[in-house]
Amino acid sequence: MPTYTISELAEEFGITPRAIRFYEDHGLLNPKREGAGGRNRVYPARERTRLKLTLRGKRLGFTLSEIKDLIDMYESPKDTEPQLQRFLGVLQQHRDKLERQREDLELTLAEIDAHEEECRALLNGEGKKNGAPKSRRKTA
């Protein structure tokens, strides 16, 4: 069975060894230790897979706690139906959060569009007289 060093995994996944150690500190990875005093980390294929799933979970916006729960649940020998129900619940919560964020983003982008349009109109001389915007023009 293949094993990997921390440097090999860092290079493969485009992250730093420090990030991998961070995931270890949070219980997501548990490498074997070899050498004098266990200084050398050795990652079997299982740990490489856990790292891959951790990074995928991060890209999807899951917290480290959620990722750990999901990975641990996946590796658990328990009945799969409760695991799948829990996973569906986590996915639904995450979907709801992303939908709210999408709504916020759409509103913000619409506001940016309106401001850009207003700025372009002002730059093109629309709504300007003597260098002042329409809203500040004095009437006689």
N, C-alpha and C positions, 0 to 999 in steps of 0.2 A: 504494500500500500504506500503511495507516495506521501512524502512529508515536505513541508515548506519552512523556510526561515522567515523571520519577520520582515527582512529586507526584500525577499522574493515576493511576499504578499503585498507589501507596500508598493513595489514597482508594478506588479500585475494590476492592482486596482487603482493606481494613481493617487494614493494617499500616503501619509507619513507614518513611520513606525510609531511616532507619538500618538497618532490617532488610533492605531491598533492597540497600544497599551491602554488608552482611554477606554476603549470598548472592553478590554479585559477587566479594568477596574470596576466597570459597571456590570460585570457578570455575563456579558454576551459571549465572550471567548474564554477558553480555558486550555491554553497550550500545555504540552508536556514540557518538563524541564530536564535538561541534560547538561553534562559537563560539570566542572568543579563548582560545587555549591548551587547547582541548578541555574547557572547564569544564562545558559542558552535556551531560548524558546524554540520549540519544535511544534509545528502545526500539522496535525494529520488532516486528511481530506475532509473529515467531519467539521473541523474548525474553519477550514477554508470556506466550506458551504455556509457555515454560520456567519462568517464575515460577509460573504456575498449577499445573504439574506438581510443582514444588518444594513448594509449600504443601500440595498433596494428599498428597505423600509424607510430609511432616511430620505431618499429621493421622493418617496411617496408622502412624506410629511409626518410619519409616525414618530412618536416620542421614543426615547430609548427604553423606557419602561414598557410601552406597548410592544415594541419589537421583541424585547426579552420574553414577555408573556407569550407572544405568538410563536416564537422559535421554541420555547420550552414546551408549549402545548403541542406543537408539531412533533417533537421528539418523544412525547409522553406515550407510554404503552396503554393509556386509558382508552375507553370506548371513543370512537371517532365522532359519533353524533353530537355529544355535548361540546366537543372541541369545535366542530364545524358550526354549531349554533353560536358559540362564543365568538368565533372568527367572523361570522356574518354580522353579529352585533357590533364588533369593532369596526368592520368595514362600513356599516351604515352610519355610525357616528362620524367616521372620517369623511364619508361622502357628504353628510349634512354640513360639516364644518367647511368643506371645500365649496359647496354650493353657496353658503353665506359669503365666503370670501370672493367668489366669482361675482355675486351681486354687488358687493362693495367695489370691486374693481371696475365693473361696468359703469357704475355711477360715477366713480372717480374719472374714468376715461371720458365719459360724456362731459363732465365739467371741464376737463383739460381741452377737449375739442372746442367747447364754447369760448374758453379764454383764448385759445389760439386763433379762432376766427375773429374775435374782437381785436386782438393785437394786429393781425394782418390787415384788417379794415382800417385801423388807425394808421398803420404804416403806409397804406395806399392812399392816404389823404381823405378817406371817407370818415365823416364825422369830425373833421378838424377844421378850425377856422382860426387863423392867427396863432397856430401852434397849440391851441387849447382843445381838448376833447369836447364834444357836443354837450356833455352833461355839465361842463363848467362854464359854458358860454353865457355871457350876460346878455340879457335882452333889454332893449331900450324902451 
